[in-house]
Amino acid sequence: MTFDQTNWVWMNGEIVPWGGATVHVSAHTLHYGSGVFEGMRCYETEDGPAVFRMDAHLERLVASAGAYGIRIPYSKEELAEAVCATIRSNEFSSCYVRPICYHGSAGLAVHPRNCPVEAVILAWPWGAYLGEDNIERGVRVTVASWTKFQSRMLPTTAKGCGGYLNSMLAAREAAAGGYDEALLLDESGNIAEGSGENLFLVRGDRLLTNDERSSILLGITRDSVIELARDLGYEVEIGTLTLEDLRSADEAFFTGTAVEVTPIRELDGEMIGAGKRGPVTERIQRAFLAAASGRDKRYAGWLHLVAAQPVEMGFIAAD
Ligand SMILES: Cc1ncc(COP(=O)(O)O)c(C=O)c1O
């Protein structure tokens, strides 16, 4: 199945066919990137499809909107039900889900005054973002010549549409150089993150990752991996990461909703560790997938079952 075949979209409160989910060319978001979005994954579990960490994603969506002054006309509960309705309509057992809220059409002054806020949820099956083979083999990464924008330019912890031009430039540059992905540095020359992923290093029994002080989006996969790694007995240190830290790491991996946990095997032609997926990365990958697919019941609270219908109000019969 491709991106757009026989697919249903939730748009402003209604399920519409893919082809009917359109935006006018005068929409503010098209001109200025004035929208916020999320990326979540729905996994097949023995209880049916379930969205991984839906609450955290919707909280970040609302926080991203707040950072840009975008007032989403739906509650988190309504959006959660809309996500489930979209997945159900498409009869997907697993898929990627893309909620987006943006300023529509009412004028093209930079201030989006009077432009309505529209909300859309797309869903489609999406396999390994950086290639199926690379889940095992690991990706080849290059340092981007573009610097990750910092918080005096745009809110870095918000997932704003316009901010992704920074990521797009870096990703295009990496692809043109024959690499799988770009790594962006922050304004101080420390590592920020990939064009759409957070970074973890492995050194012995320790995992190292950075935080918002390095201009990263605080990934929900990152947060989940920190918890999973600690539960597995690894120490997780959060601090600045330099390129030297990466070059001398035993292992390195990316985390993100799209990439899940993807090993990094090379940086600008130099091998990281043994130049292949390391044992710690593999253990984290397995733990992540066991949690996301509901096989590890300790993390059942991270899953939002799609089949669950909203609770209907009614009378409780007295006997
Ligand atoms: C720039 C950037 N960093 C990190 C992430 C990872 O975030 P998450 O794990 O919440 O998907 C993403 C993916 O959304 C991203 O686009």
The ligand as an SDF file (V2000), in Angstrom:
LIG
                    3D

 16 16  0  0  0  0  0  0  0  0999 V2000
   14.1050   17.0810   15.0280 C   0  0  0  0  0  0  0  0  0  0  0  0
   13.6160   15.8810   15.7520 C   0  0  0  0  0  0  0  0  0  0  0  0
   14.2820   15.4540   16.8400 N   0  0  0  0  0  0  0  0  0  0  0  0
   13.8850   14.3750   17.5290 C   0  0  0  0  0  0  0  0  0  0  0  0
   12.7850   13.6500   17.1540 C   0  0  0  0  0  0  0  0  0  0  0  0
   12.3590   12.4460   17.9460 C   0  0  0  0  0  0  0  0  0  0  0  0
   11.1760   12.7180   18.6300 O   0  0  0  0  0  0  0  0  0  0  0  0
   10.1440   11.5630   18.9870 P   0  0  0  0  0  0  0  0  0  0  0  0
   10.9220   10.4930   19.6390 O   0  0  0  0  0  0  0  0  0  0  0  0
    9.1830   12.2120   19.9140 O   0  0  0  0  0  0  0  0  0  0  0  0
    9.5320   11.1160   17.7200 O   0  0  0  0  0  0  0  0  0  0  0  0
   12.0630   14.0510   16.0190 C   0  0  0  0  0  0  0  0  0  0  0  0
   10.8890   13.2970   15.5910 C   0  0  0  0  0  0  0  0  0  0  0  0
    9.8120   13.7450   15.7150 O   0  0  0  0  0  0  0  0  0  0  0  0
   12.4880   15.1920   15.3230 C   0  0  0  0  0  0  0  0  0  0  0  0
   11.8260   15.5990   14.2340 O   0  0  0  0  0  0  0  0  0  0  0  0
  1  2  1  0
  2  3  1  0
  2 15  2  0
  3  4  2  0
  4  5  1  0
  5  6  1  0
  5 12  2  0
  6  7  1  0
  7  8  1  0
  8  9  2  0
  8 10  1  0
  8 11  1  0
 12 13  1  0
 12 15  1  0
 13 14  2  0
 15 16  1  0
M  END
$$$$
